[in-house]
Amino acid sequence: TGIFAKKPVVSYQTEFTVDIHNISYGVLVEAGHFTADSYADLLYVNQKNQLQLRQGTADGWLTSTLKQPDRRLPADPQLLTVLDSDLDGINELLIRRPLATGGYELELVSFQEK
């Protein structure tokens, strides 16, 4: 007998075309719908530990313009959770920051234009 890992369940799959002359790198948080335009977007934390969102386009390219909310991020990526809090089909990001007294400070970040 051997040890077998279960095949991961993929609930969302997307593909982006990347312009290598206009690229930044970081840690992927999530690919999904973060804006109301119905195209897949890419949410990540860049090399300077800043949250960035690149919006997807109809032809699969990522826009060169960034949405870069100024947020203090925790060092542990497990404290970042993507969810659809109001069930409208558009994701938000829940940031949990540990408090010195125990528990967490919570911040819900929306990327939609207000």
HELIX and SHEET records of a PDB file:
HELIX    1   1 PRO A   77  LEU A   79  5                                   3    
SHEET    1   A 4 GLY A  26  GLY A  32  0                                        
SHEET    2   A 4 ASP A  41  ASN A  46 -1                                        
SHEET    3   A 4 LEU A  51  GLY A  56 -1                                        
SHEET    4   A 4 LEU A  62  LYS A  67 -1                                        
SHEET    1   B 3 LEU A  80  LEU A  83  0                                        
SHEET    2   B 3 GLU A  92  PRO A  98 -1                                        
SHEET    3   B 3 TYR A 104  VAL A 109 -1                                        
END                                                                             
